[in-house]
Amino acid sequence: MRDVIFLKDESGFEAALKKELPKRFKAGEKIAVKLHFGEPGNVTALRPEFVKRVVDALKAIGARPFLFDSPVSYPGPRNTVKDYEKAVIDMGFGEDKVGCQSVISDSVIMVKGKGLTYGVCKTLADADGVLVLTHVKGHFCSGFGGAIKNLGMGALSKATKQEIHDGGKPEYISGCTLCGACEKSCPLDNIRYDEGRPYFDKTWCCGCSDCVYACQFGALKARSGYGFDYLLSEGAGSALKNFKKAYFINEVRRITKDCDCFGKVQKPITDDVGILLSEDIVAIDKAAMDLINKQAGEDFFLKVHKKSPIVHIKEAEKLGMGGTEYRLTEL
């Protein structure tokens, strides 16, 4: 049984950090705070003042924290190291604001998995420990983006990020019955039918693999031979097994429909839940999903994005990254 600490509000956050972080990190250790800074223009991603509280708690035990993320695969202000470094400052994450440096790097070590060979960020592997700080929000590929996605995309090179999306894209084999299941499953309305088979070119395909999962007749397969959720979780696991140690904090507030990669103002789509802390990446994401679902009274992101987060959470559990059974302790 895994332990997950739950705070409904910020009042006990410093106390929880003061109690939990010294159990994992020590004075003198160089600790990477792995986070998603958000796209410029996004106002619901992690906020500098919240991040600073984590940084201050690490510094209080004598650790040497720094913030870290890797460039993204799509065009924009976070596509290159130089541009991303500028964006970080512009978004208020300068050392004078958060109390430590931010590092952006695409330098990797290659880790062979079953689905792909993953480029894991060398900076994270070289650190004495990694604190994975995540803002939980919706995502049309994975249902939501929690700690697993923070590593399964953000702890990898931009080339690997693209390979995961491409590897999850569907390919037609044969045997379509025109049942319509794949079309109904697509979060982007990407599928059309012609010549007795599906085509995937109405809009951009994100490679979520939902249509592959939905097909009951084996007419579709993912390009890599593995679905998006497996690749995402295996990517996270490839990073995690190369960390010297790790701890996880999920901020389950300002929960938006779309990822923090969207550089636009988004409004929360449900009420705030709170803050979670755990040493188990699977348990903390399962707890985040359960608390959101309990509040909504339904599988919330299945309704929003036609994909429940449990799909990639279960893949992570099967890969031995942690467990979905947990003990929730409210402080």
Residue pairs with C-beta under 8 A, 6 or more apart in sequence:
1 323
1 325
1 326
1 327
2 278
2 279
2 280
2 282
2 283
2 322
2 323
2 325
2 326
2 327
3 278
3 279
3 280
3 283
3 326
3 327
3 329
4 276
4 277
4 278
4 280
4 283
4 284
4 287
4 326
4 327
4 328
4 329
5 16
5 20
5 276
5 277
5 278
5 329
5 331
6 274
6 275
6 276
6 287
6 291
6 328
6 329
6 330
6 331
7 13
7 16
7 274
7 275
7 276
7 277
7 330
7 331
8 273
8 274
8 330
9 274
10 275
12 331
13 53
13 275
14 53
14 57
15 331
16 275
16 277
16 331
17 53
17 54
17 57
17 277
18 57
18 60
20 247
20 277
21 57
21 58
21 61
21 63
21 131
21 247
22 61
24 129
24 245
24 247
24 279
25 31
25 58
25 61
25 63
25 128
25 129
25 131
25 245
25 247
26 61
26 62
26 63
27 61
27 62
27 63
28 62
28 63
28 64
29 63
29 64
29 128
29 129
30 63
30 64
30 66
30 127
30 128
30 129
31 58
31 63
31 64
31 65
31 66
31 127
31 128
31 129
31 130
31 131
32 65
32 66
32 67
32 68
32 103
32 123
32 124
32 127
32 129
32 130
32 131
33 51
33 54
33 55
33 58
33 65
33 66
33 67
33 68
33 100
33 130
33 131
33 133
34 68
34 69
34 124
34 130
34 131
34 132
34 133
34 150
34 151
34 154
34 155
35 46
35 51
35 67
35 68
35 69
35 132
35 133
35 134
35 135
35 150
35 154
36 45
36 46
36 69
36 134
36 135
36 145
36 150
36 154
36 260
36 261
37 45
37 46
37 67
37 69
37 78
37 84
37 87
37 88
37 91
37 93
37 102
38 44
38 45
38 46
38 91
38 135
38 260
38 261
39 45
39 76
39 77
39 78
39 260
39 261
39 262
39 263
40 77
40 87
40 90
40 91
40 263
41 263
41 264
41 265
42 260
42 261
42 262
42 263
42 264
42 265
42 266
43 265
43 266
44 135
44 137
44 254
44 256
44 260
44 265
44 266
44 268
45 135
45 137
45 260
46 133
46 135
46 251
46 260
48 91
48 92
48 93
48 97
48 98
50 251
51 67
51 93
51 98
51 133
52 97
52 98
52 99
54 65
54 131
54 133
54 249
55 65
55 67
55 98
55 99
55 100
56 99
58 65
58 131
59 65
59 99
59 100
63 129
64 100
65 100
65 131
66 100
66 101
66 102
66 103
67 88
67 93
67 98
67 100
67 101
67 102
67 103
68 102
68 103
68 104
68 105
68 121
68 123
68 124
68 127
69 78
69 84
69 102
69 104
69 154
70 104
70 105
70 106
70 121
70 154
70 155
70 156
70 157
70 158
71 78
71 79
71 80
71 81
71 84
71 104
71 106
71 158
72 78
72 79
72 158
72 161
72 261
73 79
73 158
73 159
73 161
73 162
73 165
74 261
76 263
77 83
77 84
77 86
77 87
77 263
78 84
78 87
79 158
81 104
81 105
81 106
84 104
85 102
85 104
88 94
88 102
88 104
93 102
94 102
95 101
95 102
103 123
105 121
105 122
105 123
106 121
106 157
106 158
107 121
107 122
107 123
108 119
108 120
108 121
108 122
108 156
108 157
108 160
109 119
109 120
109 122
109 125
109 242
110 117
110 118
110 119
110 120
111 117
111 118
111 119
111 120
111 238
111 239
111 241
111 242
112 118
113 234
113 235
113 237
113 238
114 226
114 234
115 167
115 224
115 225
115 226
115 230
115 231
115 234
116 160
116 163
116 164
116 167
116 224
116 231
116 234
116 235
118 156
118 160
118 234
118 235
118 238
118 239
119 156
119 157
119 159
119 160
120 155
120 156
120 157
120 238
120 239
120 242
121 155
121 156
121 157
121 239
124 130
124 155
124 239
124 242
124 243
125 239
125 242
125 243
127 243
127 244
128 244
128 245
129 243
129 244
129 245
129 246
129 247
130 243
130 244
130 245
130 246
130 247
131 246
131 247
131 248
131 249
132 147
132 150
132 151
132 246
132 247
132 248
132 249
132 281
133 150
133 249
133 251
134 145
134 146
134 147
134 149
134 150
134 248
134 249
134 250
134 251
135 250
135 251
135 253
135 254
135 260
136 144
136 145
136 146
136 250
136 251
136 252
136 255
136 288
136 292
137 144
137 145
137 254
137 255
137 256
137 257
137 258
137 259
137 260
138 144
138 145
138 255
138 256
138 257
138 258
138 259
138 269
138 301
138 304
138 305
139 145
139 149
139 258
139 259
139 305
140 187
140 188
140 206
140 208
140 258
140 305
140 307
141 165
141 168
141 187
141 206
141 207
141 208
141 228
141 232
141 307
142 149
142 208
142 228
142 229
142 232
142 307
142 309
142 311
142 312
143 289
143 301
143 302
143 305
143 307
143 308
143 309
143 310
143 311
143 312
144 288
144 289
144 292
144 301
144 309
145 259
145 260
146 250
146 284
146 285
146 288
146 289
146 309
147 248
147 250
147 281
147 284
147 285
148 232
148 233
148 236
148 281
148 282
148 285
148 312
148 313
148 316
148 321
149 232
149 236
149 312
150 236
151 235
151 236
151 239
151 240
151 281
152 164
152 231
152 232
152 233
152 234
152 235
152 236
152 239
152 312
153 161
153 164
153 232
153 235
155 235
155 236
155 239
156 164
156 235
156 238
156 239
160 235
163 224
164 207
164 228
164 231
164 232
164 235
165 206
165 207
165 228
166 207
166 223
166 224
167 207
167 222
167 223
167 224
167 226
167 228
167 231
168 207
168 208
168 209
168 212
168 222
168 223
168 224
168 226
168 227
168 228
168 229
168 231
169 200
169 205
169 207
169 209
169 222
169 223
170 182
170 198
170 200
170 205
170 209
170 211
170 212
170 220
170 221
170 222
170 223
171 220
171 221
171 222
171 223
172 197
172 198
172 199
172 219
172 220
173 218
173 219
173 220
173 221
174 219
175 217
175 218
175 219
176 196
176 197
176 198
176 217
176 219
177 217
177 219
178 193
178 196
179 216
179 217
181 211
181 214
181 215
181 216
182 191
182 198
182 210
182 211
182 212
182 214
182 215
182 220
183 191
183 192
183 193
183 198
183 211
184 214
184 306
185 210
185 211
185 213
185 214
185 306
186 210
186 211
186 306
187 206
187 208
187 210
187 305
187 306
187 307
188 203
188 204
188 205
188 206
189 202
189 203
190 200
190 201
190 202
190 203
190 204
190 205
191 198
191 199
191 200
191 202
191 211
192 198
192 199
192 201
192 202
193 199
197 219
198 211
198 219
198 220
200 211
207 228
208 228
208 307
209 222
209 227
209 228
209 229
210 306
210 307
211 220
212 220
212 221
212 222
212 227
213 227
213 311
222 228
224 231
226 234
228 312
229 311
229 312
229 315
230 312
230 315
232 312
232 315
233 312
233 315
233 316
233 319
233 321
234 315
234 319
236 281
236 316
236 321
237 316
237 319
237 320
237 321
240 246
240 281
240 321
246 279
246 281
247 277
247 278
247 279
248 276
248 277
248 278
248 279
248 280
248 281
248 284
249 275
249 276
249 277
250 275
250 276
250 277
250 284
250 285
250 288
251 275
252 272
252 273
252 274
252 275
252 276
252 288
252 291
252 292
253 272
253 273
253 274
253 275
254 268
254 272
255 268
255 269
255 270
255 272
255 273
255 292
256 266
256 267
256 268
256 269
257 266
257 269
257 304
257 305
258 266
269 304
270 292
270 295
270 296
270 300
271 295
273 288
273 291
273 292
273 295
274 291
276 284
276 287
276 288
276 291
277 284
278 284
278 287
278 326
280 322
280 323
280 326
281 316
281 321
281 322
282 313
282 316
282 317
282 321
282 322
282 323
282 324
283 322
283 323
283 324
283 325
283 326
285 309
285 313
285 316
286 310
286 313
286 324
286 326
287 326
287 328
289 301
289 308
289 309
289 310
289 313
292 300
292 301
293 299
293 300
299 308
299 310
301 307
301 308
301 309
302 308
313 324
314 324
316 322
317 323
317 324
